[in-house]
Amino acid sequence: MFGHESCLSTGDVIKVVDLKVKKLIVSNFECEDDSLCSPATVELPLNFPGLCRLVADRTPYVNIEEIVRKVWIGPTQLQHPCFYCSGDIEAEHLSINQGEKITFSSLEDNNGTVTVSCRVERKDQLHDVLLPVSQEGDFYESEDNQIYTLKEVAEWKIPKSRCRHVLFTNICDIEKHTDMFPVDFDGCVVLSPIYEVQAVMKFQKEIVHFLSDLDVEVKDVTDCYNVNSFLQPLSMEDILERTSNEFPIVVAVIEGSSGNKQPYNLLCPGREIVIYKKHQAIRILASETKSDFQKRHFLIPTSYKGKFKRKPREFPTAYDLEIARSEKEELHVIATKDFESPCEEQCSVSIGDQFLVPRCRTSEVYQKKKEVENALACEQILLGNKTDKKVFLSMCMEGGFVEIVHDKKQYELLEICKDFCMPCNVKVSIRDLSIQEDILAGIQTLQLEEEITDTYLIISNFNNPTEIWEVPVHRVNMDAQLLSKDAEEVGLFPVNNFVEEITEEQYCMMRRYEKQAKNPPPRPPKAPVIKEPKTSFPTTPKAVKTDNGPLKLKAEVLPSLAT
């Protein structure tokens, strides 16, 4: 055992409260002839740098209840499992045809009946439907074309009591790790999870941790034992699955880990807290822009009381200038790299040249007698003559531009988000005086990247309900015991929140799984495509091989010249 050491004796009764994948046993794909299969298995850590694509499970689930018990249904789109049924399903307001893809989104309590909120896509339209967990039928896993890390597969995509077949997609990138795989590894493997079992023992408050491959014999006595004599712990997932009508609740923290540094101290073991509700809150995802060290990442609440000044942005191409145009103001930039235009109609650029990009959003296309590449219409500032010259910059130019910011105004966070398009570079000019330490105040340049919606719990100390905090559900680990104490609804006291510094892994997860802003159109080609003029003359003769040996020439002519 590890972490919380304990001894198991013959006759001890334990209650399993949670299972988490701790490591993975990897073996080759099953084959019909066992003599051709390598029996070797290896162990892989969850942080192994491989990327996987799932192979659909061919074993059906007999009803939706089995799916709910064995398959993880997460809060984000990539955590929503998809299935199809071998027969037709008659649901309320919708008939689901055999073989139609059904996406499972969440569990819901519908007038006392547990249902699954599902989504069916049909003719480019999404149809929402509630299916009861009692719905029977042979449900098969749908094909999944997404790419996952090994940790994501372990946490989301391995059903309980089943293995998972995967195909590694980046074999070239993991060649140096192939010695960690079974013999004859070809990218296709079977993942068998080893779980960390979290359990409680009678008359004990601590949670015991041990691995599922521990060499002990156990017997299921659930049906013939009073489970009320055990501690009733709740995990964060258990709390998140509760309906809104089941709040507020009072819990005692058994194990608590705040993960990222936080200004409150409510999650210490033994502390009694009130959980008033769960809700969705908006944060601004921001990153430090320095490149010589590892970047720091932050989630900034919209209630942040500091003020910002704008900082210059960098644009590697003229196409990036096109994307950054806004209706609020002209974009003033200076070139940091020479560029020789391949077209006479487009302007060449030298280091130090300054340009004004107009407010309009649409790209302008300069046309003469022949077609040319798309170009960005702007004005070149001629400092000597104190005049401006209208020019066209090639969208594909491999240049570089730095913004010249004339705006000296100090903005609140909501003003910046409303008035300017993200990403936007800023610096804290006045720190948030309502907090003891403002971790954003010392950063030279901060890039506001996008708006994020995340799930939070509203909690307070049971003995001091005047201090109420927002706690991020997905970045806090906590096990708690549900108490039979009553709690009042959240009162008139303000809810405190804070600037949260997140890890690189958490940052990448958010950028990948949260709803993204609309992607810009594809970047144009690096160099213009020169089209050859069409001719009305016969084409070059072609060599044709005959059955009698020597090659003969066959002249091809255009249909218009054929007689």
C-alpha positions as CSV (number, residue, x, y, z in Angstrom):
1,M,0.0,0.0,0.0
2,F,1.0,3.6,-0.3
3,G,0.0,7.1,0.8
4,H,-2.3,6.0,3.7
5,E,-0.8,2.8,4.9
6,S,-3.0,0.2,6.5
7,C,-3.1,-3.5,7.1
8,L,-5.8,-5.8,5.9
9,S,-6.6,-8.8,8.1
10,T,-8.7,-11.8,7.4
11,G,-12.3,-10.9,8.1
12,D,-11.9,-7.1,7.6
13,V,-14.8,-5.5,5.9
14,I,-14.1,-2.6,3.6
15,K,-16.3,-0.4,1.5
16,V,-15.0,0.6,-2.0
17,V,-15.8,4.3,-2.6
18,D,-13.8,5.1,-5.7
19,L,-11.6,3.7,-8.5
20,K,-9.0,5.6,-10.4
21,V,-6.6,4.3,-13.1
22,K,-3.1,4.3,-11.7
23,K,-1.2,2.6,-14.5
24,L,-1.7,0.6,-17.7
25,I,-0.7,-2.9,-18.7
26,V,-0.1,-3.0,-22.4
27,S,-0.2,-6.1,-24.6
28,N,-0.5,-6.9,-28.3
29,F,-3.8,-7.1,-30.1
30,E,-5.6,-10.4,-29.6
31,C,-5.3,-12.8,-32.5
32,E,-6.9,-16.1,-33.4
33,D,-3.7,-18.1,-33.3
34,D,-2.2,-17.7,-29.8
35,S,1.1,-19.2,-31.0
36,L,1.6,-16.2,-33.2
37,C,0.9,-13.7,-30.4
38,S,3.6,-12.4,-28.1
39,P,2.6,-13.2,-24.5
40,A,4.8,-10.4,-23.2
41,T,3.1,-7.4,-21.5
42,V,4.6,-4.2,-20.3
43,E,3.6,-1.4,-18.0
44,L,3.2,2.2,-19.2
45,P,2.9,5.3,-17.0
46,L,0.0,7.6,-17.6
47,N,2.3,10.4,-18.7
48,F,3.7,8.4,-21.6
49,P,4.0,10.8,-24.6
50,G,2.0,8.7,-27.0
51,L,-1.1,9.8,-28.9
52,C,-3.9,7.2,-29.5
53,R,-7.0,6.6,-31.6
54,L,-9.6,4.4,-30.1
55,V,-10.7,1.2,-31.7
56,A,-14.5,0.7,-31.2
57,D,-15.4,-1.9,-28.7
58,R,-17.3,-4.8,-30.4
59,T,-18.9,-6.1,-27.2
60,P,-22.4,-4.5,-26.8
61,Y,-24.1,-3.0,-23.7
62,V,-27.4,-4.6,-23.0
63,N,-29.1,-1.3,-21.7
64,I,-28.4,2.3,-21.0
65,E,-28.0,1.5,-17.3
66,E,-25.0,-0.6,-18.0
67,I,-23.5,2.2,-20.0
68,V,-24.0,4.7,-17.2
69,R,-22.4,2.3,-14.7
70,K,-19.4,1.5,-16.8
71,V,-18.7,4.5,-19.1
72,W,-17.5,7.9,-18.0
73,I,-19.8,10.8,-19.2
74,G,-17.8,14.0,-18.7
75,P,-18.7,17.7,-18.9
76,T,-16.9,18.5,-22.2
77,Q,-17.8,17.5,-25.7
78,L,-14.8,15.2,-26.1
79,Q,-15.8,13.4,-22.9
80,H,-19.2,12.6,-24.2
81,P,-19.4,8.9,-25.3
82,C,-21.2,7.9,-28.5
83,F,-23.1,4.7,-29.2
84,Y,-25.6,3.3,-31.7
85,C,-28.3,0.8,-31.2
86,S,-28.9,-2.4,-33.2
87,G,-32.6,-1.7,-33.2
88,D,-35.0,1.3,-33.5
89,I,-35.7,3.3,-30.3
90,E,-39.0,5.1,-29.7
91,A,-38.2,8.1,-27.5
92,E,-40.4,11.0,-26.5
93,H,-40.7,13.4,-29.5
94,L,-38.2,11.5,-31.5
95,S,-37.7,8.1,-33.1
96,I,-34.1,7.0,-33.3
97,N,-33.3,4.7,-36.2
98,Q,-31.2,1.6,-36.1
99,G,-27.5,2.5,-36.4
100,E,-27.9,6.2,-35.8
101,K,-25.2,7.8,-33.7
102,I,-26.3,8.8,-30.2
103,T,-24.2,11.1,-28.1
104,F,-24.5,10.8,-24.3
105,S,-24.2,14.3,-22.7
106,S,-25.2,14.1,-19.0
107,L,-27.3,12.4,-16.4
108,E,-30.5,14.2,-15.4
109,D,-33.3,13.7,-12.8
110,N,-36.5,14.0,-14.7
111,N,-39.4,14.0,-12.2
112,G,-37.8,11.3,-10.1
113,T,-36.7,9.2,-13.1
114,V,-33.0,9.0,-13.9
115,T,-32.5,9.8,-17.6
116,V,-29.6,10.5,-19.9
117,S,-29.6,13.6,-22.0
118,C,-28.6,12.6,-25.5
119,R,-28.1,14.2,-28.8
120,V,-28.8,12.8,-32.3
121,E,-27.5,14.5,-35.4
122,R,-29.7,14.1,-38.5
123,K,-29.4,16.0,-41.8
124,D,-27.0,18.6,-40.2
125,Q,-29.5,19.3,-37.4
126,L,-29.1,18.4,-33.7
127,H,-32.0,16.8,-31.9
128,D,-32.0,16.6,-28.1
129,V,-33.7,13.6,-26.4
130,L,-34.0,12.1,-22.9
131,L,-33.6,8.4,-22.7
132,P,-34.4,6.5,-19.4
133,V,-31.6,4.3,-18.0
134,S,-34.1,1.4,-18.2
135,Q,-34.0,1.6,-22.0
136,E,-32.9,-1.8,-23.3
137,G,-31.2,-2.8,-26.5
138,D,-27.8,-3.8,-27.9
139,F,-25.8,-0.6,-27.8
140,Y,-22.4,-0.6,-29.6
141,E,-19.7,1.9,-29.3
142,S,-19.4,4.3,-32.3
143,E,-16.2,4.9,-34.2
144,D,-14.2,7.8,-32.6
145,N,-11.8,9.7,-34.9
146,Q,-10.4,11.9,-32.1
147,I,-6.8,11.7,-30.9
148,Y,-6.2,11.3,-27.2
149,T,-3.2,11.2,-24.9
150,L,-2.7,8.0,-22.8
151,K,-3.8,9.8,-19.7
152,E,-7.0,10.9,-21.3
153,V,-7.7,7.4,-22.5
154,A,-7.1,6.1,-19.0
155,E,-9.3,8.7,-17.3
156,W,-12.2,8.9,-19.7
157,K,-12.2,6.1,-22.3
158,I,-11.7,2.8,-20.5
159,P,-15.1,1.3,-19.3
160,K,-15.1,-0.4,-15.9
161,S,-14.4,-4.1,-16.1
162,R,-13.3,-3.8,-19.7
163,C,-10.0,-3.4,-21.6
164,R,-9.4,-0.8,-24.3
165,H,-8.0,-1.4,-27.8
166,V,-6.1,1.6,-29.2
167,L,-3.9,2.5,-32.2
168,F,-0.9,4.7,-31.6
169,T,-0.8,7.4,-34.3
170,N,2.6,8.9,-33.6
171,I,4.8,5.8,-33.9
172,C,7.6,7.8,-35.4
173,D,7.7,10.2,-32.5
174,I,7.8,7.4,-29.9
175,E,10.4,5.3,-31.6
176,K,12.9,5.9,-28.8
177,H,10.3,4.4,-26.4
178,T,9.5,1.3,-28.4
179,D,11.6,-0.8,-26.0
180,M,8.8,-0.2,-23.5
181,F,6.3,-2.0,-25.7
182,P,5.6,-5.7,-26.2
183,V,7.6,-7.7,-28.8
184,D,6.3,-7.3,-32.4
185,F,4.7,-3.9,-31.5
186,D,3.0,-2.4,-34.6
187,G,1.0,0.4,-33.1
188,C,-2.1,-1.6,-32.1
189,V,-2.3,-2.6,-28.4
190,V,-4.7,-3.6,-25.7
191,L,-4.7,-1.4,-22.5
192,S,-5.6,-3.1,-19.3
193,P,-6.0,-0.7,-16.4
194,I,-4.6,-1.2,-12.9
195,Y,-6.8,0.8,-10.5
196,E,-6.1,2.6,-7.3
197,V,-8.9,1.4,-5.1
198,Q,-10.1,4.0,-2.5
199,A,-11.9,2.4,0.4
200,V,-13.1,3.0,3.9
201,M,-12.9,0.6,6.9
202,K,-15.5,0.3,9.6
203,F,-15.2,3.0,12.4
204,Q,-12.4,4.8,10.6
205,K,-12.5,8.2,8.9
206,E,-9.4,7.9,6.8
207,I,-9.6,6.6,3.2
208,V,-7.4,3.6,2.4
209,H,-5.6,3.4,-0.9
210,F,-4.4,0.2,-2.6
211,L,-3.9,-1.1,-6.1
212,S,-6.4,-3.5,-7.7
213,D,-3.7,-6.1,-8.4
214,L,-3.0,-6.5,-4.7
215,D,-2.7,-10.3,-4.0
216,V,-5.7,-10.7,-1.6
217,E,-8.9,-12.7,-1.9
218,V,-12.1,-10.8,-1.3
219,K,-15.8,-11.6,-1.2
220,D,-18.7,-9.3,-2.1
221,V,-20.9,-8.9,1.0
222,T,-22.8,-5.8,-0.1
223,D,-26.2,-7.5,0.1
224,C,-25.8,-8.9,3.5
225,Y,-24.1,-6.1,5.4
226,N,-25.2,-2.8,6.8
227,V,-23.4,-0.2,4.8
228,N,-24.6,2.6,7.0
229,S,-22.0,1.7,9.6
230,F,-19.4,3.0,7.2
231,L,-18.3,6.5,6.5
232,Q,-20.2,7.9,3.5
233,P,-17.6,9.9,1.5
234,L,-18.3,12.1,-1.4
235,S,-15.8,12.8,-4.2
236,M,-15.9,16.0,-6.4
237,E,-17.6,13.9,-9.1
238,D,-20.3,12.8,-6.7
239,I,-21.0,16.4,-5.7
240,L,-21.0,17.5,-9.3
241,E,-23.6,14.9,-10.2
242,R,-26.1,16.1,-7.5
243,T,-29.1,18.1,-8.8
244,S,-29.6,21.7,-8.0
245,N,-32.5,20.8,-5.6
246,E,-30.0,18.8,-3.5
247,F,-28.1,21.9,-2.4
248,P,-27.1,23.3,0.0
249,I,-25.2,20.5,1.8
250,V,-22.8,20.4,4.8
251,V,-19.7,18.2,4.5
252,A,-16.6,17.5,6.5
253,V,-13.4,17.3,4.5
254,I,-11.7,13.9,4.7
255,E,-9.0,14.6,2.2
256,G,-8.4,17.9,0.5
257,S,-5.9,19.2,-2.0
258,S,-6.4,22.6,-3.4
259,G,-4.0,21.8,-6.3
260,N,-3.1,25.3,-7.5
261,K,-2.2,28.0,-5.0
262,Q,-5.4,29.6,-3.6
263,P,-6.0,32.4,-1.0
264,Y,-8.5,30.4,1.1
265,N,-7.9,27.6,3.5
266,L,-11.2,25.8,3.5
267,L,-10.2,22.3,2.3
268,C,-8.1,21.1,5.2
269,P,-9.0,17.6,6.5
270,G,-11.5,17.9,9.3
271,R,-12.9,21.3,8.2
272,E,-16.7,21.5,8.0
273,I,-17.9,23.5,4.9
274,V,-21.2,24.4,3.3
275,I,-21.6,23.8,-0.4
276,Y,-24.4,26.1,-1.5
277,K,-24.6,25.3,-5.2
278,K,-22.7,24.6,-8.4
279,H,-22.7,27.1,-11.3
280,Q,-21.0,28.2,-14.5
281,A,-18.7,31.2,-14.3
282,I,-16.7,33.1,-16.9
283,R,-12.9,33.5,-16.7
284,I,-10.5,35.1,-19.1
285,L,-7.6,32.8,-20.1
286,A,-4.4,34.8,-20.2
287,S,-0.7,33.9,-20.6
288,E,2.6,35.6,-20.1
289,T,4.2,36.5,-23.4
290,K,8.0,36.0,-22.6
291,S,9.7,33.3,-24.6
292,D,13.0,32.7,-22.7
293,F,11.3,31.0,-19.8
294,Q,8.3,28.7,-19.4
295,K,5.2,30.8,-19.7
296,R,2.8,31.3,-16.9
297,H,-1.0,30.9,-17.4
298,F,-3.9,32.5,-15.5
299,L,-7.6,32.4,-15.2
300,I,-8.9,35.9,-14.5
301,P,-12.4,36.5,-13.1
302,T,-14.4,39.2,-14.7
303,S,-14.7,40.9,-11.3
304,Y,-11.0,41.6,-11.2
305,K,-10.6,45.2,-10.0
306,G,-7.2,46.1,-11.4
307,K,-6.7,48.3,-14.5
308,F,-4.8,47.5,-17.7
309,K,-2.9,49.5,-20.4
310,R,-2.6,48.1,-23.9
311,K,0.7,46.8,-25.1
312,P,2.0,46.3,-28.7
313,R,1.1,43.1,-30.5
314,E,3.4,41.2,-33.0
315,F,2.2,40.0,-36.4
316,P,4.3,37.6,-38.4
317,T,2.5,38.2,-41.7
318,A,0.2,40.6,-43.5
319,Y,-2.5,38.0,-43.2
320,D,-2.3,38.3,-39.4
321,L,-2.9,42.1,-39.8
322,E,-6.0,41.2,-41.8
323,I,-7.3,39.0,-39.0
324,A,-6.6,41.6,-36.4
325,R,-8.5,44.5,-38.1
326,S,-11.4,45.9,-36.0
327,E,-14.1,48.5,-36.4
328,K,-12.8,50.6,-33.4
329,E,-9.6,52.0,-34.7
330,E,-7.0,51.9,-37.4
331,L,-4.0,49.5,-36.9
332,H,-0.7,51.3,-36.9
333,V,2.3,49.0,-37.4
334,I,6.0,49.1,-38.2
335,A,7.9,46.5,-40.3
336,T,10.6,44.5,-38.6
337,K,11.7,42.5,-41.7
338,D,12.5,43.2,-45.4
339,F,10.2,41.7,-48.0
340,E,10.5,41.8,-51.8
341,S,7.1,41.6,-53.4
342,P,6.9,39.1,-56.4
343,C,4.2,41.3,-58.1
344,E,4.5,44.8,-59.4
345,E,1.1,45.7,-58.1
346,Q,2.1,44.9,-54.5
347,C,4.4,46.9,-52.3
348,S,7.8,45.7,-51.2
349,V,8.6,46.3,-47.5
350,S,11.8,47.5,-45.7
351,I,12.6,47.5,-42.1
352,G,11.2,50.6,-40.4
353,D,8.4,51.1,-42.9
354,Q,5.1,52.1,-41.2
355,F,1.6,51.3,-42.3
356,L,-1.9,52.2,-41.3
357,V,-4.4,49.3,-41.7
358,P,-8.0,50.6,-42.1
359,R,-10.9,49.6,-39.9
360,C,-12.8,47.6,-42.5
361,R,-13.1,43.8,-42.0
362,T,-13.2,42.5,-45.5
363,S,-10.1,41.8,-47.6
364,E,-9.7,43.9,-50.7
365,V,-8.6,42.3,-54.0
366,Y,-6.6,44.4,-56.4
367,Q,-7.3,43.5,-60.0
368,K,-6.0,44.8,-63.3
369,K,-6.2,43.0,-66.6
370,K,-4.9,39.8,-65.0
371,E,-5.7,38.1,-61.8
372,V,-3.3,38.7,-58.9
373,E,-3.0,37.3,-55.3
374,N,-5.3,38.6,-52.6
375,A,-3.7,41.7,-51.0
376,L,-4.2,43.8,-47.9
377,A,-5.1,47.4,-48.8
378,C,-3.5,49.9,-46.4
379,E,-1.6,53.2,-46.3
380,Q,2.1,53.6,-46.1
381,I,3.2,56.5,-43.9
382,L,6.0,58.5,-45.7
383,L,7.6,60.3,-42.9
384,G,9.8,62.6,-45.0
385,N,6.9,64.0,-47.1
386,K,4.5,63.7,-44.2
387,T,2.0,62.1,-46.6
388,D,0.4,58.7,-46.9
389,K,0.5,56.4,-49.9
390,K,-2.1,53.8,-50.6
391,V,-0.4,50.4,-51.1
392,F,-1.2,46.7,-51.2
393,L,0.6,44.2,-49.1
394,S,0.8,40.6,-50.2
395,M,-1.1,38.3,-47.9
396,C,1.6,35.7,-48.2
397,M,4.6,38.0,-47.4
398,E,6.9,36.5,-44.8
399,G,7.5,39.7,-43.0
400,G,7.0,40.9,-39.5
401,F,5.2,43.8,-37.9
402,V,4.9,45.3,-34.4
403,E,2.0,47.4,-33.4
404,I,2.4,51.1,-32.4
405,V,0.0,51.8,-29.6
406,H,-1.2,55.4,-29.2
407,D,-3.9,54.5,-26.7
408,K,-2.8,55.6,-23.2
409,K,-6.2,54.9,-21.6
410,Q,-6.5,52.6,-18.6
411,Y,-9.1,49.9,-19.0
412,E,-11.0,47.6,-16.7
413,L,-11.0,43.9,-17.7
414,L,-14.6,43.9,-19.0
415,E,-13.9,47.1,-21.1
416,I,-10.9,45.5,-22.8
417,C,-12.9,42.3,-23.6
418,K,-15.8,44.3,-25.0
419,D,-13.9,46.9,-27.0
420,F,-11.0,44.8,-28.5
421,C,-10.7,41.5,-30.2
422,M,-8.7,38.7,-28.5
423,P,-5.9,37.9,-28.4
424,C,-5.0,41.3,-26.9
425,N,-1.7,42.3,-25.1
426,V,-1.9,44.3,-21.9
427,K,0.0,45.2,-18.7
428,V,-1.5,45.8,-15.3
429,S,-1.2,49.6,-14.6
430,I,-3.1,49.6,-11.4
431,R,-3.1,46.4,-9.3
432,D,-6.2,45.0,-7.7
433,L,-6.2,46.7,-4.3
434,S,-9.0,44.5,-2.9
435,I,-6.6,41.5,-2.6
436,Q,-3.4,41.2,-0.6
437,E,-1.2,39.9,-3.4
438,D,-1.9,40.6,-7.1
439,I,0.1,38.0,-9.0
440,L,-0.6,39.8,-12.3
441,A,1.0,43.1,-11.2
442,G,4.6,42.2,-11.9
443,I,4.1,40.7,-15.4
444,Q,5.5,42.9,-18.2
445,T,3.2,41.7,-21.0
446,L,0.0,39.6,-20.5
447,Q,-1.9,38.2,-23.5
448,L,-5.6,37.9,-23.0
449,E,-6.5,34.9,-25.1
450,E,-10.1,33.9,-24.8
451,E,-13.2,33.7,-22.7
452,I,-13.6,30.4,-20.8
453,T,-16.7,29.0,-19.1
454,D,-16.0,26.6,-16.2
455,T,-17.9,24.9,-13.4
456,Y,-17.5,26.1,-9.8
457,L,-18.8,25.3,-6.4
458,I,-19.9,28.1,-4.0
459,I,-18.7,27.2,-0.5
460,S,-18.0,28.7,2.9
461,N,-16.8,27.7,6.3
462,F,-19.7,26.2,8.3
463,N,-18.7,28.3,11.3
464,N,-18.1,31.4,9.3
465,P,-20.7,31.7,6.5
466,T,-19.9,35.3,5.8
467,E,-16.8,34.5,3.7
468,I,-18.0,32.7,0.6
469,W,-15.7,31.4,-2.2
470,E,-15.8,30.0,-5.7
471,V,-13.9,26.7,-5.9
472,P,-13.0,25.3,-9.4
473,V,-14.4,21.7,-9.6
474,H,-12.0,20.3,-12.2
475,R,-8.8,21.6,-10.5
476,V,-9.5,20.6,-6.9
477,N,-9.3,17.1,-5.4
478,M,-11.5,16.6,-2.4
479,D,-13.2,13.7,-0.5
480,A,-15.8,14.7,2.0
481,Q,-18.3,13.1,4.4
482,L,-21.9,14.2,4.1
483,L,-23.2,15.5,7.4
484,S,-26.8,15.7,8.6
485,K,-26.5,19.4,9.5
486,D,-28.8,22.0,8.0
487,A,-27.5,24.9,6.0
488,E,-29.3,28.0,4.9
489,E,-29.3,29.3,1.3
490,V,-26.4,31.6,0.4
491,G,-27.2,35.1,1.8
492,L,-26.4,38.6,0.8
493,F,-22.7,38.2,1.4
494,P,-20.5,38.7,-1.7
495,V,-18.9,35.7,-3.4
496,N,-15.1,35.9,-3.4
497,N,-13.0,34.8,-6.4
498,F,-9.4,35.1,-7.3
499,V,-6.9,35.1,-10.1
500,E,-6.0,31.4,-10.5
501,E,-2.6,30.4,-11.9
502,I,-2.9,27.1,-13.8
503,T,-0.3,24.6,-14.9
504,E,0.8,24.1,-18.5
505,E,-1.1,20.8,-18.7
506,Q,-4.3,22.5,-17.4
507,Y,-3.8,25.3,-19.9
508,C,-3.5,22.9,-22.9
509,M,-6.6,21.0,-21.7
510,M,-8.6,24.2,-21.6
511,R,-7.5,25.3,-25.0
512,R,-8.4,21.9,-26.4
513,Y,-11.7,21.1,-24.8
514,E,-13.4,24.4,-24.1
515,K,-15.5,26.1,-26.7
516,Q,-13.2,27.9,-29.1
517,A,-13.8,31.1,-30.9
518,K,-14.5,30.9,-34.6
519,N,-11.4,29.9,-36.4
520,P,-10.0,32.3,-39.1
521,P,-9.9,31.1,-42.7
522,P,-7.0,29.1,-43.8
523,R,-3.7,30.9,-44.2
524,P,-2.9,31.7,-47.9
525,P,0.0,30.0,-49.7
526,K,3.5,31.1,-48.9
527,A,4.2,32.1,-52.5
528,P,1.9,33.2,-55.3
529,V,0.8,30.6,-57.8
530,I,1.8,31.6,-61.4
531,K,-0.8,30.3,-63.9
532,E,0.4,29.4,-67.4
533,P,-1.5,31.0,-70.2
534,K,-3.7,28.7,-72.3
535,T,-2.9,28.2,-76.0
536,S,-5.1,27.3,-78.9
537,F,-2.3,25.4,-80.7
538,P,-1.8,21.6,-81.0
539,T,0.0,20.0,-78.0
540,T,3.4,18.5,-78.1
541,P,3.5,15.1,-79.9
542,K,3.4,12.1,-77.5
543,A,5.4,8.9,-77.8
544,V,3.1,5.9,-78.3
545,K,4.3,2.3,-77.9
546,T,3.1,0.0,-80.6
547,D,2.7,-3.8,-80.6
548,N,5.4,-4.2,-83.3
549,G,8.2,-2.7,-81.2
550,P,9.4,0.8,-82.2
551,L,7.9,3.9,-80.8
552,K,5.8,6.1,-83.1
553,L,4.8,9.7,-82.6
554,K,1.2,10.6,-82.4
555,A,0.2,14.3,-82.9
556,E,-2.7,15.5,-80.7
557,V,-4.7,18.5,-81.8
558,L,-7.4,20.6,-80.1
559,P,-10.9,19.7,-81.1
560,S,-11.4,23.1,-82.6
561,L,-8.5,22.5,-85.1
562,A,-9.5,18.9,-86.0
563,T,-10.8,18.4,-89.6
